[in-house]
Amino acid sequence: MNLILLEPGEVGPDAAISLPGTRASHLRTVLKVVPGDVVRVGIIDGPMGRGTVTAVATDRVELRCDFDAVVPERPRVDLVLALPRPKVMRRLWAPLAALGVGRVMLTSAERVERDYFGAHVLDENVYRPLLVDGLQQAKDTRLPVVSIHRRFKVFVEDDLDRLCPDGRRIVAHPSTPGHAGRSVAGALAGIGTHASAVVAVGPEGGWNGFELALLEAHGFTTVSMGPRSLATATACIALLALVHDALPQG
Amino acid sequence: MNLILLEPGEVGPDAAISLPGTRASHLRTVLKVVPGDVVRVGIIDGPMGRGTVTAVATDRVELRCDFDAVVPERPRVDLVLALPRPKVMRRLWAPLAALGVGRVMLTSAERVERDYFGAHVLDENVYRPLLVDGLQQAKDTRLPVVSIHRRFKVFVEDDLDRLCPDGRRIVAHPSTPGHAGRSVAGALAGIGTHASAVVAVGPEGGWNGFELALLEAHGFTTVSMGPRSLATATACIALLALVHDALPQG
């Protein structure tokens, strides 16, 4: 926990905060704070700042905070992800938030089991704390916006332009004779300093021909990360790292 | 499982193989093979090839194989990793093998708990099948060579040059005023077509000053992956993706 994130409602008008639960126990037992210590804090979707510890009790830590005037920018990468199986999805929430994504759009695909959409791990009460963990690791306040799309064709044709009106679109697909695939950097070459990207990652086994053609018809360039076939979680992390690296810093 | 990996001892002189266990049940229940089908096979640290199914029984699948003349090259990236906690290490074996590493050198550091070196997950009987899983995912046969180094200073001063005589050395470290850090691509610029890299990833909380200075004194260039602080597993996957992407393809 490199940053203590606060819910907007937790911050009083005088910027005094009384933290309960795991954040308090992290401050007491891991950071071993005493009154007068300063810790990094942030408000979810708000500014970062510094919190001065004013009191340490067995079940609570009290802070007086001083927030920056500016709010961090939203990450410039949005992710379209064919919903992986629940165990994989559960482990992916925190890394996605840590790497930095503006939106996570979970979609169906031929090779996605329909049951996955009923999984507990798509309940906001389950995934939101995991996203917050990732932000606290990465020192960011901007919570990814999550949406769930059970019909791939409807999502691509009717929802995508509204959710992601801007941004260079790329889809990761293993290289095959018919779809050699450019590199990530090649597909993002010449992108503007403040431009964003939308990246699509398919299911285990890949998008089918119809899905890939529909994405390409909606502006996605096929990219390849080389001949090695990666599991969904590894592929997502690798691709987000390459895309962030290829986006020019403003 | 995109490739069925065989132990060298499993392949008879006539290239006939009788597969038991999980590989047989994968062939029967996931790939639903019948006699005459051809599947991708490989021998650990040997060639890849094609296996023609000759018989399917309830507990075994028999194949006759035809192997390539050449053995895949070893991945051109070696990893020095400050040993993470056992739960993280367990989940990292398969992605490391899938992304492609020649060697995995696990080392101590000030911020590595000594107990971690006693973990079950450092038993070859535990990690080897996980590495094999990663290779089967990525369609490679070259098993990473694993070594465990409980004394960081001895490792860097006495063992590293012998284990990794060649290769551009880079160490990932969060950017700080004293160590701004170059980009991965910058640190690998101008590297030869067949050259390799050695990448070092520190513990949660980073290398301490002594450790970083010792690595730099032994030829490591400090690189940064940007301002976001990543958990060990995410950092490893992201860094390996960037390094593989930056190495020129021969």
Interface residues (C-beta under 8 A of the other chain):
Chain A: N2 R91 A94 P95 A98 L99 G100 Q137 A138 K139 D140 S183 V184 A185 M225 G226 P227 R228 S229 L230 A231 A233 T234 I237 A238 L239 L240 A241 L242 H244 D245
Chain B: N2 R91 A94 P95 A98 L99 G100 Q137 A138 K139 D140 S183 V184 A185 M225 G226 P227 R228 S229 L230 A231 A233 T234 I237 A238 L239 L240 A241 L242 H244 D245
